[in-house]
Protein backbone atom coordinates (compact mmCIF):
# COMPACT_ATOMS: atom_id res chain seq x y z
CA UNK A 1 0.00 0.00 0.00
CA UNK A 2 1.32 3.44 -0.89
CA UNK A 3 1.92 6.09 1.77
CA UNK A 4 -0.74 8.35 0.25
CA UNK A 5 -3.29 5.53 0.44
CA UNK A 6 -2.51 5.01 4.13
CA UNK A 7 -2.89 8.72 4.84
CA UNK A 8 -6.19 8.83 2.91
CA UNK A 9 -7.50 5.81 4.83
CA UNK A 10 -6.69 7.49 8.16
CA UNK A 11 -8.22 10.83 7.09
CA UNK A 12 -11.38 9.07 5.90
CA UNK A 13 -11.85 7.51 9.34
CA UNK A 14 -10.62 10.51 11.37
CA UNK A 15 -11.58 13.64 9.40
CA UNK A 16 -9.82 16.08 11.75
CA UNK A 17 -6.51 14.18 11.57
CA UNK A 18 -3.23 15.71 10.52
CA UNK A 19 -1.29 12.77 9.07
CA UNK A 20 2.41 12.35 8.29
CA UNK A 21 3.57 9.05 6.80
CA UNK A 22 7.28 8.20 6.77
CA UNK A 23 8.75 5.35 4.73
CA UNK A 24 11.13 3.88 7.31
CA UNK A 25 13.21 1.65 5.05
CA UNK A 26 12.76 3.35 1.67
CA UNK A 27 11.16 0.19 0.32
CA UNK A 28 7.51 1.24 0.29
CA UNK A 29 6.78 -1.55 2.74
CA UNK A 30 7.58 -0.24 6.24
CA UNK A 31 5.91 2.96 7.41
CA UNK A 32 5.53 5.09 10.49
CA UNK A 33 2.44 7.25 10.86
CA UNK A 34 2.20 10.39 12.96
CA UNK A 35 -1.44 11.26 13.52
CA UNK A 36 -2.59 14.35 15.41
CA UNK A 37 -6.32 14.84 15.90
CA UNK A 38 -8.50 16.85 18.23
CA UNK A 39 -10.73 13.78 18.48
CA UNK A 40 -7.87 12.02 20.31
CA UNK A 41 -8.09 14.53 23.17
CA UNK A 42 -8.75 12.74 26.45
CA UNK A 43 -7.88 9.32 25.00
CA UNK A 44 -4.95 7.33 26.36
CA UNK A 45 -2.15 6.57 23.93
CA UNK A 46 -3.24 2.95 23.95
CA UNK A 47 -6.79 3.95 22.95
CA UNK A 48 -5.39 6.17 20.19
CA UNK A 49 -3.23 3.30 18.89
CA UNK A 50 -6.12 0.86 19.02
CA UNK A 51 -8.29 3.22 16.98
CA UNK A 52 -5.61 3.30 14.27
CA UNK A 53 -5.20 -0.48 14.36
CA UNK A 54 -8.96 -0.84 13.93
CA UNK A 55 -8.84 1.39 10.84
CA UNK A 56 -6.13 -0.73 9.22
CA UNK A 57 -7.50 -4.20 10.08
CA UNK A 58 -9.12 -4.97 6.70
CA UNK A 59 -5.85 -4.34 4.86
CA UNK A 60 -3.33 -5.70 7.36
CA UNK A 61 -1.82 -9.11 6.64
CA UNK A 62 -2.20 -11.68 9.40
CA UNK A 63 1.09 -12.88 10.84
CA UNK A 64 1.06 -15.94 13.08
Buried (B, 14 or more C-beta within 10 A) or exposed (E): EEBEEBBEBBBEEBEEBEBEBEEEEEEEEEBEBEBEBEEBEEEEEEEBEEBBEEBBEEEEEEEE
